[in-house]
Amino acid sequence: MKTLTESDTRFIERMGQLAQSDGLSRIGGEIWAVLIVSDDPVSSSELVGLLRVSKTSVSTNTCFLERLGIVERRSALGERQDFFNSSQPLCCFPGRPDKKISDRKIGRRGSQVDDHE
């Protein structure tokens, strides 16, 4: 996985906050954001290390995101772990197609935006 920029990190944090404020898992939102900014599939162990969460948390949240249809699980020949990539563009919250994500809310990949504009 590529090295994350400061902008990527802010985007990941903000997506987690937005997911949590909408009643979803903060970690699920962060996982989705990591997959959006990544050019290649991301392994479960990379998600554990990057987000500093347990393997169980990554497994639970990736299964949930997979059921919602926004994450695809992949395998690699000779690898025992799963790899994930985003299968849905950044347009709406997982499981809530009526709840649109606007650039104004996430601030174009993480910059701070005032919601009272």
C-alpha positions, 0 to 999 in steps of 0.5 A, a space after each residue: 500500500 502507498 504511503 498516506 499523505 496528511 490529506 489522506 489521513 484527514 480524509 480517513 478520519 473525517 469519513 470515520 466521523 461522518 459514518 459514526 454521526 450517521 449511526 454507522 461504525 467509525 472504523 467501517 467509515 475509516 476502512 472505506 476511506 482507506 480503500 478509496 485512497 488506495 490504488 491497490 487492494 489492501 490486506 486485512 493486516 495492512 488495515 489493522 496496522 494502519 488504523 491501529 485496530 484489532 483483527 476482529 474489528 477489521 473482520 467485523 467491519 469488512 464483512 459488514 461493508 461487503 454485505 452493503 456492497 461497497 467493499 469487495 473481498 479478494 484473494 491472492 495466490 499464495 496469500 492466506 489473508 484477504 485483500 479488499 478494495 472499494 466497489 462503490 464510488 464515494 457518493 453516499 453512506 453505506 446502506 443509506 443511498 438517500 444520505 448523500 456525501 457532499 464535497 462540502 461535508 468531507 472537504 475534498 479528501 479531508 480539508 476542514 469545512 464549515 458546515 454552516 456555510 
